[in-house]
Amino acid sequence: MGVTAVGEKYRCNTCGNVVAVTKAGGGTLVCCGQDMELIK
């Protein structure tokens, strides 16, 4: 799953880090070696 829009939030299911997208570039966010989960 790639980043598609500004304002999306992603969470790491391993350590709990949360990232808010400020510029959508289409890549995937990775933390602790795993893709981050989109928070609805």
mmCIF entry with sequence, helices, sheets and N, C-alpha, C, O atoms, coordinates in Angstrom:
data_MODEL
# 
_entry.id   MODEL 
# 
_entity.id                         1 
_entity.type                       polymer 
_entity.pdbx_number_of_molecules   1 
# 
_entity_poly.entity_id                      1 
_entity_poly.type                           'polypeptide(L)' 
_entity_poly.nstd_linkage                   no 
_entity_poly.nstd_monomer                   no 
_entity_poly.pdbx_seq_one_letter_code       MGVTAVGEKYRCNTCGNVVAVTKAGGGTLVCCGQDMELIK 
_entity_poly.pdbx_seq_one_letter_code_can   MGVTAVGEKYRCNTCGNVVAVTKAGGGTLVCCGQDMELIK 
_entity_poly.pdbx_strand_id                 A 
# 
loop_
_entity_poly_seq.entity_id 
_entity_poly_seq.num 
_entity_poly_seq.mon_id 
_entity_poly_seq.hetero 
1 1  MET n 
1 2  GLY n 
1 3  VAL n 
1 4  THR n 
1 5  ALA n 
1 6  VAL n 
1 7  GLY n 
1 8  GLU n 
1 9  LYS n 
1 10 TYR n 
1 11 ARG n 
1 12 CYS n 
1 13 ASN n 
1 14 THR n 
1 15 CYS n 
1 16 GLY n 
1 17 ASN n 
1 18 VAL n 
1 19 VAL n 
1 20 ALA n 
1 21 VAL n 
1 22 THR n 
1 23 LYS n 
1 24 ALA n 
1 25 GLY n 
1 26 GLY n 
1 27 GLY n 
1 28 THR n 
1 29 LEU n 
1 30 VAL n 
1 31 CYS n 
1 32 CYS n 
1 33 GLY n 
1 34 GLN n 
1 35 ASP n 
1 36 MET n 
1 37 GLU n 
1 38 LEU n 
1 39 ILE n 
1 40 LYS n 
# 
_struct_asym.id          A 
_struct_asym.entity_id   1 
# 
loop_
_struct_sheet.id 
_struct_sheet.type 
_struct_sheet.number_strands 
_struct_sheet.details 
AA1 ? 3 ? 
AA2 ? 2 ? 
# 
loop_
_struct_sheet_order.sheet_id 
_struct_sheet_order.range_id_1 
_struct_sheet_order.range_id_2 
_struct_sheet_order.offset 
_struct_sheet_order.sense 
AA1 1 2 ? anti-parallel 
AA1 2 3 ? anti-parallel 
AA2 1 2 ? anti-parallel 
# 
loop_
_struct_sheet_range.sheet_id 
_struct_sheet_range.id 
_struct_sheet_range.beg_label_comp_id 
_struct_sheet_range.beg_label_asym_id 
_struct_sheet_range.beg_label_seq_id 
_struct_sheet_range.pdbx_beg_PDB_ins_code 
_struct_sheet_range.end_label_comp_id 
_struct_sheet_range.end_label_asym_id 
_struct_sheet_range.end_label_seq_id 
_struct_sheet_range.pdbx_end_PDB_ins_code 
_struct_sheet_range.beg_auth_comp_id 
_struct_sheet_range.beg_auth_asym_id 
_struct_sheet_range.beg_auth_seq_id 
_struct_sheet_range.end_auth_comp_id 
_struct_sheet_range.end_auth_asym_id 
_struct_sheet_range.end_auth_seq_id 
AA1 1 VAL A 18 ? ALA A 20 ? VAL A 18 ALA A 20 
AA1 2 LYS A 9  ? ARG A 11 ? LYS A 9  ARG A 11 
AA1 3 GLU A 37 ? ILE A 39 ? GLU A 37 ILE A 39 
AA2 1 VAL A 30 ? CYS A 31 ? VAL A 30 CYS A 31 
AA2 2 GLN A 34 ? ASP A 35 ? GLN A 34 ASP A 35 
# 
loop_
_atom_site.group_PDB 
_atom_site.id 
_atom_site.type_symbol 
_atom_site.label_atom_id 
_atom_site.label_alt_id 
_atom_site.label_comp_id 
_atom_site.label_asym_id 
_atom_site.label_entity_id 
_atom_site.label_seq_id 
_atom_site.pdbx_PDB_ins_code 
_atom_site.Cartn_x 
_atom_site.Cartn_y 
_atom_site.Cartn_z 
_atom_site.occupancy 
_atom_site.B_iso_or_equiv 
_atom_site.pdbx_formal_charge 
_atom_site.auth_seq_id 
_atom_site.auth_comp_id 
_atom_site.auth_asym_id 
_atom_site.auth_atom_id 
_atom_site.pdbx_PDB_model_num 
ATOM 1   N N  . MET A 1 1  ? 0.860   -1.182 0.000  1.00 0.00 ? 1  MET A N  1 
ATOM 2   C CA . MET A 1 1  ? 0.000   0.000  0.000  1.00 0.00 ? 1  MET A CA 1 
ATOM 3   C C  . MET A 1 1  ? 0.893   1.228  0.000  1.00 0.00 ? 1  MET A C  1 
ATOM 4   O O  . MET A 1 1  ? 1.815   1.329  0.810  1.00 0.00 ? 1  MET A O  1 
ATOM 5   N N  . GLY A 1 2  ? 0.632   2.137  -0.881 1.00 0.00 ? 2  GLY A N  1 
ATOM 6   C CA . GLY A 1 2  ? 1.433   3.340  -0.970 1.00 0.00 ? 2  GLY A CA 1 
ATOM 7   C C  . GLY A 1 2  ? 0.715   4.549  -0.408 1.00 0.00 ? 2  GLY A C  1 
ATOM 8   O O  . GLY A 1 2  ? -0.510  4.562  -0.288 1.00 0.00 ? 2  GLY A O  1 
ATOM 9   N N  . VAL A 1 3  ? 1.481   5.554  -0.070 1.00 0.00 ? 3  VAL A N  1 
ATOM 10  C CA . VAL A 1 3  ? 0.931   6.817  0.422  1.00 0.00 ? 3  VAL A CA 1 
ATOM 11  C C  . VAL A 1 3  ? 0.236   7.519  -0.736 1.00 0.00 ? 3  VAL A C  1 
ATOM 12  O O  . VAL A 1 3  ? 0.841   7.732  -1.787 1.00 0.00 ? 3  VAL A O  1 
ATOM 13  N N  . THR A 1 4  ? -1.031  7.879  -0.549 1.00 0.00 ? 4  THR A N  1 
ATOM 14  C CA . THR A 1 4  ? -1.787  8.477  -1.655 1.00 0.00 ? 4  THR A CA 1 
ATOM 15  C C  . THR A 1 4  ? -2.295  9.881  -1.388 1.00 0.00 ? 4  THR A C  1 
ATOM 16  O O  . THR A 1 4  ? -2.628  10.593 -2.335 1.00 0.00 ? 4  THR A O  1 
ATOM 17  N N  . ALA A 1 5  ? -2.368  10.313 -0.111 1.00 0.00 ? 5  ALA A N  1 
ATOM 18  C CA . ALA A 1 5  ? -2.954  11.626 0.158  1.00 0.00 ? 5  ALA A CA 1 
ATOM 19  C C  . ALA A 1 5  ? -2.345  12.282 1.389  1.00 0.00 ? 5  ALA A C  1 
ATOM 20  O O  . ALA A 1 5  ? -1.980  11.612 2.355  1.00 0.00 ? 5  ALA A O  1 
ATOM 21  N N  . VAL A 1 6  ? -2.246  13.600 1.332  1.00 0.00 ? 6  VAL A N  1 
ATOM 22  C CA . VAL A 1 6  ? -1.813  14.378 2.487  1.00 0.00 ? 6  VAL A CA 1 
ATOM 23  C C  . VAL A 1 6  ? -2.856  14.211 3.590  1.00 0.00 ? 6  VAL A C  1 
ATOM 24  O O  . VAL A 1 6  ? -4.058  14.206 3.326  1.00 0.00 ? 6  VAL A O  1 
ATOM 25  N N  . GLY A 1 7  ? -2.387  14.075 4.814  1.00 0.00 ? 7  GLY A N  1 
ATOM 26  C CA . GLY A 1 7  ? -3.285  13.944 5.951  1.00 0.00 ? 7  GLY A CA 1 
ATOM 27  C C  . GLY A 1 7  ? -3.499  12.507 6.411  1.00 0.00 ? 7  GLY A C  1 
ATOM 28  O O  . GLY A 1 7  ? -4.031  12.282 7.498  1.00 0.00 ? 7  GLY A O  1 
ATOM 29  N N  . GLU A 1 8  ? -3.093  11.534 5.600  1.00 0.00 ? 8  GLU A N  1 
ATOM 30  C CA . GLU A 1 8  ? -3.211  10.138 6.022  1.00 0.00 ? 8  GLU A CA 1 
ATOM 31  C C  . GLU A 1 8  ? -2.313  9.906  7.232  1.00 0.00 ? 8  GLU A C  1 
ATOM 32  O O  . GLU A 1 8  ? -1.279  10.558 7.383  1.00 0.00 ? 8  GLU A O  1 
ATOM 33  N N  . LYS A 1 9  ? -2.715  8.977  8.087  1.00 0.00 ? 9  LYS A N  1 
ATOM 34  C CA . LYS A 1 9  ? -1.900  8.610  9.243  1.00 0.00 ? 9  LYS A CA 1 
ATOM 35  C C  . LYS A 1 9  ? -1.608  7.124  9.188  1.00 0.00 ? 9  LYS A C  1 
ATOM 36  O O  . LYS A 1 9  ? -2.475  6.314  8.860  1.00 0.00 ? 9  LYS A O  1 
ATOM 37  N N  . TYR A 1 10 ? -0.365  6.778  9.516  1.00 0.00 ? 10 TYR A N  1 
ATOM 38  C CA . TYR A 1 10 ? 0.086   5.391  9.498  1.00 0.00 ? 10 TYR A CA 1 
ATOM 39  C C  . TYR A 1 10 ? 0.661   5.029  10.861 1.00 0.00 ? 10 TYR A C  1 
ATOM 40  O O  . TYR A 1 10 ? 1.272   5.867  11.523 1.00 0.00 ? 10 TYR A O  1 
ATOM 41  N N  . ARG A 1 11 ? 0.464   3.772  11.282 1.00 0.00 ? 11 ARG A N  1 
ATOM 42  C CA . ARG A 1 11 ? 0.955   3.287  12.578 1.00 0.00 ? 11 ARG A CA 1 
ATOM 43  C C  . ARG A 1 11 ? 1.818   2.051  12.369 1.00 0.00 ? 11 ARG A C  1 
ATOM 44  O O  . ARG A 1 11 ? 1.530   1.204  11.524 1.00 0.00 ? 11 ARG A O  1 
ATOM 45  N N  . CYS A 1 12 ? 2.885   1.969  13.161 1.00 0.00 ? 12 CYS A N  1 
ATOM 46  C CA . CYS A 1 12 ? 3.722   0.772  13.192 1.00 0.00 ? 12 CYS A CA 1 
ATOM 47  C C  . CYS A 1 12 ? 3.122   -0.185 14.205 1.00 0.00 ? 12 CYS A C  1 
ATOM 48  O O  . CYS A 1 12 ? 2.944   0.174  15.369 1.00 0.00 ? 12 CYS A O  1 
ATOM 49  N N  . ASN A 1 13 ? 2.809   -1.395 13.776 1.00 0.00 ? 13 ASN A N  1 
ATOM 50  C CA . ASN A 1 13 ? 2.208   -2.378 14.674 1.00 0.00 ? 13 ASN A CA 1 
ATOM 51  C C  . ASN A 1 13 ? 3.228   -3.014 15.609 1.00 0.00 ? 13 ASN A C  1 
ATOM 52  O O  . ASN A 1 13 ? 2.847   -3.745 16.524 1.00 0.00 ? 13 ASN A O  1 
ATOM 53  N N  . THR A 1 14 ? 4.523   -2.752 15.398 1.00 0.00 ? 14 THR A N  1 
ATOM 54  C CA . THR A 1 14 ? 5.556   -3.306 16.263 1.00 0.00 ? 14 THR A CA 1 
ATOM 55  C C  . THR A 1 14 ? 5.873   -2.367 17.429 1.00 0.00 ? 14 THR A C  1 
ATOM 56  O O  . THR A 1 14 ? 5.839   -2.782 18.588 1.00 0.00 ? 14 THR A O  1 
ATOM 57  N N  . CYS A 1 15 ? 6.184   -1.098 17.123 1.00 0.00 ? 15 CYS A N  1 
ATOM 58  C CA . CYS A 1 15 ? 6.613   -0.163 18.177 1.00 0.00 ? 15 CYS A CA 1 
ATOM 59  C C  . CYS A 1 15 ? 5.596   0.915  18.508 1.00 0.00 ? 15 CYS A C  1 
ATOM 60  O O  . CYS A 1 15 ? 5.726   1.595  19.526 1.00 0.00 ? 15 CYS A O  1 
ATOM 61  N N  . GLY A 1 16 ? 4.571   1.083  17.652 1.00 0.00 ? 16 GLY A N  1 
ATOM 62  C CA . GLY A 1 16 ? 3.523   2.062  17.933 1.00 0.00 ? 16 GLY A CA 1 
ATOM 63  C C  . GLY A 1 16 ? 3.765   3.450  17.367 1.00 0.00 ? 16 GLY A C  1 
ATOM 64  O O  . GLY A 1 16 ? 2.947   4.343  17.587 1.00 0.00 ? 16 GLY A O  1 
ATOM 65  N N  . ASN A 1 17 ? 4.872   3.665  16.638 1.00 0.00 ? 17 ASN A N  1 
ATOM 66  C CA . ASN A 1 17 ? 5.096   4.973  16.010 1.00 0.00 ? 17 ASN A CA 1 
ATOM 67  C C  . ASN A 1 17 ? 3.930   5.335  15.108 1.00 0.00 ? 17 ASN A C  1 
ATOM 68  O O  . ASN A 1 17 ? 3.351   4.468  14.452 1.00 0.00 ? 17 ASN A O  1 
ATOM 69  N N  . VAL A 1 18 ? 3.579   6.633  15.076 1.00 0.00 ? 18 VAL A N  1 
ATOM 70  C CA . VAL A 1 18 ? 2.516   7.124  14.200 1.00 0.00 ? 18 VAL A CA 1 
ATOM 71  C C  . VAL A 1 18 ? 3.108   8.220  13.326 1.00 0.00 ? 18 VAL A C  1 
ATOM 72  O O  . VAL A 1 18 ? 3.831   9.089  13.812 1.00 0.00 ? 18 VAL A O  1 
ATOM 73  N N  . VAL A 1 19 ? 2.794   8.174  12.025 1.00 0.00 ? 19 VAL A N  1 
ATOM 74  C CA . VAL A 1 19 ? 3.297   9.142  11.058 1.00 0.00 ? 19 VAL A CA 1 
ATOM 75  C C  . VAL A 1 19 ? 2.116   9.796  10.362 1.00 0.00 ? 19 VAL A C  1 
ATOM 76  O O  . VAL A 1 19 ? 1.189   9.111  9.931  1.00 0.00 ? 19 VAL A O  1 
ATOM 77  N N  . ALA A 1 20 ? 2.145   11.134 10.249 1.00 0.00 ? 20 ALA A N  1 
ATOM 78  C CA . ALA A 1 20 ? 1.140   11.870 9.490  1.00 0.00 ? 20 ALA A CA 1 
ATOM 79  C C  . ALA A 1 20 ? 1.790   12.352 8.190  1.00 0.00 ? 20 ALA A C  1 
ATOM 80  O O  . ALA A 1 20 ? 2.881   12.922 8.219  1.00 0.00 ? 20 ALA A O  1 
ATOM 81  N N  . VAL A 1 21 ? 1.136   12.130 7.066  1.00 0.00 ? 21 VAL A N  1 
ATOM 82  C CA . VAL A 1 21 ? 1.677   12.487 5.754  1.00 0.00 ? 21 VAL A CA 1 
ATOM 83  C C  . VAL A 1 21 ? 1.499   13.983 5.507  1.00 0.00 ? 21 VAL A C  1 
ATOM 84  O O  . VAL A 1 21 ? 0.391   14.510 5.609  1.00 0.00 ? 21 VAL A O  1 
ATOM 85  N N  . THR A 1 22 ? 2.605   14.663 5.180  1.00 0.00 ? 22 THR A N  1 
ATOM 86  C CA . THR A 1 22 ? 2.546   16.090 4.850  1.00 0.00 ? 22 THR A CA 1 
ATOM 87  C C  . THR A 1 22 ? 2.794   16.330 3.364  1.00 0.00 ? 22 THR A C  1 
ATOM 88  O O  . THR A 1 22 ? 2.464   17.394 2.840  1.00 0.00 ? 22 THR A O  1 
ATOM 89  N N  . LYS A 1 23 ? 3.382   15.331 2.679  1.00 0.00 ? 23 LYS A N  1 
ATOM 90  C CA . LYS A 1 23 ? 3.585   15.412 1.228  1.00 0.00 ? 23 LYS A CA 1 
ATOM 91  C C  . LYS A 1 23 ? 3.511   13.988 0.687  1.00 0.00 ? 23 LYS A C  1 
ATOM 92  O O  . LYS A 1 23 ? 4.335   13.142 1.034  1.00 0.00 ? 23 LYS A O  1 
ATOM 93  N N  . ALA A 1 24 ? 2.521   13.730 -0.163 1.00 0.00 ? 24 ALA A N  1 
ATOM 94  C CA . ALA A 1 24 ? 2.319   12.383 -0.707 1.00 0.00 ? 24 ALA A CA 1 
ATOM 95  C C  . ALA A 1 24 ? 3.262   12.150 -1.880 1.00 0.00 ? 24 ALA A C  1 
ATOM 96  O O  . ALA A 1 24 ? 3.251   12.897 -2.859 1.00 0.00 ? 24 ALA A O  1 
ATOM 97  N N  . GLY A 1 25 ? 4.076   11.105 -1.767 1.00 0.00 ? 25 GLY A N  1 
ATOM 98  C CA . GLY A 1 25 ? 5.019   10.798 -2.824 1.00 0.00 ? 25 GLY A CA 1 
ATOM 99  C C  . GLY A 1 25 ? 4.761   9.457  -3.489 1.00 0.00 ? 25 GLY A C  1 
ATOM 100 O O  . GLY A 1 25 ? 5.418   9.116  -4.472 1.00 0.00 ? 25 GLY A O  1 
ATOM 101 N N  . GLY A 1 26 ? 3.808   8.691  -2.962 1.00 0.00 ? 26 GLY A N  1 
ATOM 102 C CA . GLY A 1 26 ? 3.435   7.434  -3.580 1.00 0.00 ? 26 GLY A CA 1 
ATOM 103 C C  . GLY A 1 26 ? 4.198   6.221  -3.102 1.00 0.00 ? 26 GLY A C  1 
ATOM 104 O O  . GLY A 1 26 ? 3.863   5.101  -3.489 1.00 0.00 ? 26 GLY A O  1 
ATOM 105 N N  . GLY A 1 27 ? 5.216   6.403  -2.272 1.00 0.00 ? 27 GLY A N  1 
ATOM 106 C CA . GLY A 1 27 ? 5.980   5.264  -1.769 1.00 0.00 ? 27 GLY A CA 1 
ATOM 107 C C  . GLY A 1 27 ? 5.272   4.589  -0.611 1.00 0.00 ? 27 GLY A C  1 
ATOM 108 O O  . GLY A 1 27 ? 4.141   4.939  -0.276 1.00 0.00 ? 27 GLY A O  1 
ATOM 109 N N  . THR A 1 28 ? 5.941   3.619  0.000  1.00 0.00 ? 28 THR A N  1 
ATOM 110 C CA . THR A 1 28 ? 5.389   2.950  1.173  1.00 0.00 ? 28 THR A CA 1 
ATOM 111 C C  . THR A 1 28 ? 6.183   3.362  2.397  1.00 0.00 ? 28 THR A C  1 
ATOM 112 O O  . THR A 1 28 ? 7.382   3.625  2.306  1.00 0.00 ? 28 THR A O  1 
ATOM 113 N N  . LEU A 1 29 ? 5.528   3.416  3.530  1.00 0.00 ? 29 LEU A N  1 
ATOM 114 C CA . LEU A 1 29 ? 6.189   3.748  4.785  1.00 0.00 ? 29 LEU A CA 1 
ATOM 115 C C  . LEU A 1 29 ? 6.547   2.457  5.505  1.00 0.00 ? 29 LEU A C  1 
ATOM 116 O O  . LEU A 1 29 ? 5.717   1.558  5.637  1.00 0.00 ? 29 LEU A O  1 
ATOM 117 N N  . VAL A 1 30 ? 7.797   2.373  5.972  1.00 0.00 ? 30 VAL A N  1 
ATOM 118 C CA . VAL A 1 30 ? 8.296   1.168  6.636  1.00 0.00 ? 30 VAL A CA 1 
ATOM 119 C C  . VAL A 1 30 ? 8.884   1.562  7.981  1.00 0.00 ? 30 VAL A C  1 
ATOM 120 O O  . VAL A 1 30 ? 9.604   2.555  8.087  1.00 0.00 ? 30 VAL A O  1 
ATOM 121 N N  . CYS A 1 31 ? 8.572   0.777  9.006  1.00 0.00 ? 31 CYS A N  1 
ATOM 122 C CA . CYS A 1 31 ? 9.132   0.971  10.348 1.00 0.00 ? 31 CYS A CA 1 
ATOM 123 C C  . CYS A 1 31 ? 9.364   -0.416 10.938 1.00 0.00 ? 31 CYS A C  1 
ATOM 124 O O  . CYS A 1 31 ? 8.551   -1.317 10.730 1.00 0.00 ? 31 CYS A O  1 
ATOM 125 N N  . CYS A 1 32 ? 10.436  -0.596 11.654 1.00 0.00 ? 32 CYS A N  1 
ATOM 126 C CA . CYS A 1 32 ? 10.786  -1.883 12.271 1.00 0.00 ? 32 CYS A CA 1 
ATOM 127 C C  . CYS A 1 32 ? 10.796  -3.020 11.247 1.00 0.00 ? 32 CYS A C  1 
ATOM 128 O O  . CYS A 1 32 ? 10.493  -4.166 11.581 1.00 0.00 ? 32 CYS A O  1 
ATOM 129 N N  . GLY A 1 33 ? 11.148  -2.696 9.994  1.00 0.00 ? 33 GLY A N  1 
ATOM 130 C CA . GLY A 1 33 ? 11.264  -3.703 8.954  1.00 0.00 ? 33 GLY A CA 1 
ATOM 131 C C  . GLY A 1 33 ? 9.952   -4.163 8.345  1.00 0.00 ? 33 GLY A C  1 
ATOM 132 O O  . GLY A 1 33 ? 9.941   -5.099 7.545  1.00 0.00 ? 33 GLY A O  1 
ATOM 133 N N  . GLN A 1 34 ? 8.835   -3.520 8.710  1.00 0.00 ? 34 GLN A N  1 
ATOM 134 C CA . GLN A 1 34 ? 7.528   -3.912 8.173  1.00 0.00 ? 34 GLN A CA 1 
ATOM 135 C C  . GLN A 1 34 ? 6.783   -2.685 7.663  1.00 0.00 ? 34 GLN A C  1 
ATOM 136 O O  . GLN A 1 34 ? 7.000   -1.572 8.142  1.00 0.00 ? 34 GLN A O  1 
ATOM 137 N N  . ASP A 1 35 ? 5.898   -2.898 6.683  1.00 0.00 ? 35 ASP A N  1 
ATOM 138 C CA . ASP A 1 35 ? 5.062   -1.801 6.192  1.00 0.00 ? 35 ASP A CA 1 
ATOM 139 C C  . ASP A 1 35 ? 4.170   -1.286 7.311  1.00 0.00 ? 35 ASP A C  1 
ATOM 140 O O  . ASP A 1 35 ? 3.655   -2.063 8.115  1.00 0.00 ? 35 ASP A O  1 
ATOM 141 N N  . MET A 1 36 ? 3.991   0.030  7.356  1.00 0.00 ? 36 MET A N  1 
ATOM 142 C CA . MET A 1 36 ? 3.123   0.628  8.367  1.00 0.00 ? 36 MET A CA 1 
ATOM 143 C C  . MET A 1 36 ? 1.664   0.492  7.939  1.00 0.00 ? 36 MET A C  1 
ATOM 144 O O  . MET A 1 36 ? 1.363   0.410  6.748  1.00 0.00 ? 36 MET A O  1 
ATOM 145 N N  . GLU A 1 37 ? 0.766   0.468  8.917  1.00 0.00 ? 37 GLU A N  1 
ATOM 146 C CA . GLU A 1 37 ? -0.669  0.273  8.672  1.00 0.00 ? 37 GLU A CA 1 
ATOM 147 C C  . GLU A 1 37 ? -1.372  1.624  8.593  1.00 0.00 ? 37 GLU A C  1 
ATOM 148 O O  . GLU A 1 37 ? -1.164  2.483  9.449  1.00 0.00 ? 37 GLU A O  1 
ATOM 149 N N  . LEU A 1 38 ? -2.196  1.814  7.580  1.00 0.00 ? 38 LEU A N  1 
ATOM 150 C CA . LEU A 1 38 ? -2.999  3.027  7.438  1.00 0.00 ? 38 LEU A CA 1 
ATOM 151 C C  . LEU A 1 38 ? -4.058  3.038  8.524  1.00 0.00 ? 38 LEU A C  1 
ATOM 152 O O  . LEU A 1 38 ? -4.797  2.069  8.700  1.00 0.00 ? 38 LEU A O  1 
ATOM 153 N N  . ILE A 1 39 ? -4.124  4.155  9.257  1.00 0.00 ? 39 ILE A N  1 
ATOM 154 C CA . ILE A 1 39 ? -5.154  4.335  10.292 1.00 0.00 ? 39 ILE A CA 1 
ATOM 155 C C  . ILE A 1 39 ? -6.326  5.040  9.633  1.00 0.00 ? 39 ILE A C  1 
ATOM 156 O O  . ILE A 1 39 ? -6.156  6.099  9.030  1.00 0.00 ? 39 ILE A O  1 
ATOM 157 N N  . LYS A 1 40 ? -7.486  4.474  9.741  1.00 0.00 ? 40 LYS A N  1 
ATOM 158 C CA . LYS A 1 40 ? -8.678  5.087  9.124  1.00 0.00 ? 40 LYS A CA 1 
ATOM 159 C C  . LYS A 1 40 ? -9.182  6.225  9.952  1.00 0.00 ? 40 LYS A C  1 
ATOM 160 O O  . LYS A 1 40 ? -10.173 6.859  9.592  1.00 0.00 ? 40 LYS A O  1 
# 
